[in-house]
């Protein structure tokens, strides 16, 4: 069964999965709050000049070394890490359907040894606050059998434009997950980086 995480909760991926994981998926999702006279819909749009009030949300993965220095990043302007171990499946332009709005696939065995932290974030490229977002979550899935291992659901939003969702980190030869759930400001991960480095 999938583990439901609370803020600050840490787990061992190997222990929860019951096996040594190699390929996993970090799925991230959210809803835009329903407005009067309009049906609710998930996700975001990459269109410019929209008058619909749609929120352009982007998921990113930031790779940091033991000293919390940036090694690489995977986001909508770079969908694959330079070493090829991490792949962003791309923007969900329609926001249609249930489930993950964006997915980031990770080959844990191929993540460079100098990388200690994989930090997963969601930010509002259109600078609208998370007060307009609800039901944000992230979840880890075993890609081998498509089984969900752990899920972290956030409750409510706040007056911030970015959210640090969770991190994966190496500890004593295995990968662990830490549910973070901290709000900050930023249109892209680059704006968030100093805050990320200060809290992990």
N, C-alpha and C positions, 0 to 999 in steps of 0.2 A: 504494500500500500504506500501511496505517496505521503511524505511527511509535510504537514502544514507548519511553516515556520512563522515565528513572531520576530519582531524587530530585535536585533542583537543575537539571535539564535545562530549557533554554529553546528554544522554536521560534517561527518565524514562521508564523502560520496561512495567510497568503496563499501563502507559498513551498511549504508542505507540501500545501496543497489544489490548487495550480496555478491558482488564480483568486482574485479579490477576493471574499471571503465577505460575505454580507449576513445570512442567517439560519442560525444554528447551534443545536445542542442539546448541552447538557452533561448527559451521562448519568452517574449515580452508582449504585453497587451494592455489595452486601456479603452475606456469609453469616453466620448464627449458627453457631458451632461445634457440631458434632454431639455429642449427649450419649448416653451408654449407654442402650439400650432405647428410643431415640427416633430417628425419622428426621430428617435435617437438613432445614431449610427456610430460605428466604431472607427477608430483609426484617424487618419489625417489625409490631407490632399497636398500635392506638390504644385498646385496651381497658384499663380500670382494674381494679385488684384481681385481676389474673390471677395464678394460682398456677403457670403453666407456665414461668415464668422467661423469657418472651419479652422481647426487647430492642426498645425503641421508639427507632428511629434516625430522625433528621430531616436533610434536606439543605437548605442555605440558600445564598443569594447575597447578599453584602454589597457595596454600591456605595460607593466612597471617592473623594474628590477628590485633587488633587495633594499636598495637605498631610495626607493620610491621615485626613481627617475624614469622618464618616458622612454620606452624601447620601441614601441610601435602603436598603431591605433587602427581600428576597423570601424568605419562609419560610412555615411552615404556618399562621401567623396573618395573613399578607398574601401572597397567591398571585400578585399582579401588582404590578410597580413602579408608582409614582405616575404616571410618564410613559408607561407601557404598553409599554416596549421589552423588558421581561423578564417571562416568565410561568412560574410553577411549575405543573406539571401536577397536583399534589396528592399526598397520601399514598398509598402502596401499602399498603392496609389488610390485604390477605391475604398478601402476600409470595410469592404463587404464581408459578411460571414462571421461566424463565431471563432473562438480559439485565438491563437497567437496573431498579433498584428505584424510583428517582425520576428525573425529567427536568426540566431548567430550560431553557426556550427563550429565545433571545436574538436580537433584531434589532439587529445591531451598528451599522447605519446610524442607528438612532434612539436609541441610548444618549446621554444628554445630554452635551454637550461638556465640562462640568466634571468628569465622571466619568473618572478615570484608571485605577482598579483595580476589577475584578470578582473578589471572593474567594469561593471555593466551599468550604463546610465540611460536615461531618457531625458531629452530636452525639447523645449518648445522653440522651434526655429522661427515661428511667427511672434515670439515674445509674449504670448498669452499665458496667463498663470495657470497653475494646476488647480486653482479654484474652479476651473471650467472642465476639469477632468475627474473621472471617478473610475472605480474598479481597476486600478492599475495593478499589475501583477508581473512576476517573473517566475519561471519554472525551469527545472532541469529535467531533460528527457534523455534516456538511454537510447541512442540512435540505433543500436543493434536490434532491439525489440520494440522500440517506440513506447517504452514504459516510462511514465512520469515518476521521477524519484523524489522530488521535493518541489514545493510551491510556496511562494511568499506573496500574500495579498496585502495591499496597502488600503487603509480605510481613509476615505476623504482626500481632499487636496488642500493646498495652502497658497499663500501669496508668494510663490516662487515659480521660476520658469524652467527648472531642471530638477531631476531627481536621481540621486545615486541609489540604485536599486539593491545591488548585491556585489559581492566579490567572490571569486575562487582564488585560493591561495595554496601554495605548497607548504606542507608541514610534516616533518619527519618522513619524507619519501612518499607522501600521498597528498591527494587534492582534497581540500575541504571547502565548504561553502559558508559564507557569512551573510546573513540578511541585514542590510544596512538601513535603507529607508530614510535617507537624509535629504531634505530639500535645500536647494541653493539657486543661484542665478546663472544664466548662460544660454546663448543661442546654439552653441556647439560645445563639444567636450573641451575644446581649447580654453573656453572661458571658465570652465569648471575645474581645470586641472589643479590650480593651487589649493583649492578646498579639498579636492580628492586626496592630494598628497598629505594634507594636514590631518585627515581623519582615519586613514587606513593603517 
